Amino acid sequence: MKKFIPIIACLYVGLVIVVPALNVVAGAFTKGLSPFIENFKSEDLQHAIRLTLILTAIAVPANTIFGLAAATAIARRQFRGKALLLSIIDLPFSISPVVVGLMLVLLYSPSHGLFGGVVKALDLKIIFAWPGMAMATILVTFPFMAREVIPLLEEEGWEQEEAARTLGANSWQVFWKVTLPSVRWAALYGLILTTGRALGEFGAVAVVSGNITGLTQTLPLFIEDAYKQYQTELAYGAAMVLGGVAILTLLSKILLEKYISNHKINP
Amino acid sequence: MGSFINFPPLPSWPWRITWAYLGLVLFLPIGGMALKAANVGASQFWLLATTPEAIATYKVSFGLAFVAALINGLFGLIIAWALVRCEFPGKRLLHALIDLPFALPTAVAGLALSAVYSTNGWIGAPLFALLGVKVSFTWLGVAIAMVFISLPFVVRSVEPVLEALEVDQEEAAWCLGASQRQTLFKIVLPQLSPAILSGVAQGYSRAVGEYGSVVMISSNVPFRDLITPTLIIQKLEEFDFNGATVIGMVMLIFSLFSLIVINGLQVWGRNWEANPSS
């Protein structure tokens, strides 16, 4: 029986994960490398890539600031409701992305939103435009950073910060010179996870964007659209790009896990 | 000076940023939707939440997600066991692959699964030729997508607990004459049960809310394989804002409820580790 356990494990993972993943690679390169590269001349694809990068460039810095602020504010304090606050921060992971998008539509839609009047009066374009899509991306990805950094900060003591303070450093200096360096690997990993998810977010952005080709279409939305229009190769090409990002995320995870555990043993 | 050492200076700016950000990004949208739902009125809410169309999607979303979570409960345990207790070539690769469903954007996962399990795909073609079973664009495909995206949860929650388990107890049971099966069911599984349950609950919650991968492998036909999130999008496209709000609220309440259950399971697990007799 014992012999079979790894075999069953590998077969299951092979069937559910590996075969589909390899299929994307094979699909992208069925006709060789040059048609694969040719795909990227599609203007809609280029636009989708650009928009995805812009949304990520907005969401990641915003969430990094929040994540680090939340971690320094929460990790080392004991207060009533701390566990509750931590679960509240995790909430976006358990809300369906579609519901996230819906919540934003119900706030900012000019016709039906709670702030519809204001949006209309100021002639803002939030829903079916990039600001709403950026909000959706932010909402879906904000827990990652806090989640990675908080446990590490909780483990490490206050001594170094205290020493820095007694030696006359101000809060800002303590944060930059002591706190941040001590959690840099966890923060980097949080940054990578946030970026990966921001690049790949589908449901929340789909609801808010209206999915207008060449205008509010992100890379994940482009994949779905191309696949539905039977432009299979284009879909595979775009999927290959996002899949590559996922592989990079996994690789950096493996490397950083090593770094973090080494750092713990020998700081 | 004494109080300075005992009470680390309150990080007031981080504290303010945290709450302002949470308020703007999280509480405002949730509150907005709750307000919209409250405006619908109780009787109308109930009516819209229980239309035959909506109930059919609940059956698909909540039912198939449950099946997927159970399947991953079993196989997640087996994978965690293989990763912690067994030595075999490719173990590190397997360890890394488990996280792929977390890292892979759902659109890519949906594309991959839909193609592989379609009637001319790598796995779908033999299934169709031998058994006449169609997977992509049926409810079976929806179930497969849910299995894919909820696979890592049980593995990741069981792994650390299994690592911390002392082999002594199993050896003791073994020496006292317990069979392999008795050791598994009376010694090992009870200790792993909080971790398994919490992994299953997390996977279930994730699978219920999943949209991207499911929408690409489903035919999205009402009363057949339409999931609840897709129904919300269809309602929005028909400008039925009340209908969308009510069904969205049902899903939000489910998310909050499952968050409480998962937290409860994790607290139970921690207490269990600290004091197994309780």
Interface residues (C-beta under 8 A of the other chain):
Chain A: M1 K2 I5 P6 I8 A9 C10 Y12 V13 L15 V16 I17 V18 V19 P20 A21 N23 V24 G27 I65 F66 L68 A69 A70 T72 A73 I74 R76 R77 A83 S87 I88 I89 D90 L91 P92 F93 S94 I95 S96 P97 V98 V99 V100 L102 M103 L104 V105 L106 L107 S109 H112 G113 L114 M135 I138 L139 F142 W158 E161 E162 R165 S171 G196 L199 G200 E201 F202 G203 A206 V207 L219 P220 L221 I223 E224 Y227 T232 A235 Y236 A239 L242 G243 V245 A246 I247 T249 L250 K253 I254
Chain B: F4 I5 P8 P9 L10 P11 W13 P14 W15 I17 T18 Y21 L22 V25 L26 L28 P29 I30 G32 M33 L35 K36 F75 I78 I79 W81 A82 L83 R85 C86 F88 G90 K91 L94 A96 L97 I98 D99 L100 P101 A103 L104 P105 T106 A107 V108 A109 G110 L111 A112 L113 S114 A115 V116 G121 W122 I123 I144 V147 F148 L151 Q180 S205 R206 V208 G209 E210 Y211 G212 V215 M216 T228 P229 T230 I232 I233 L236 F241 A244 T245 G248 M251 L252 S255 L256 S258 L259 I262 N263
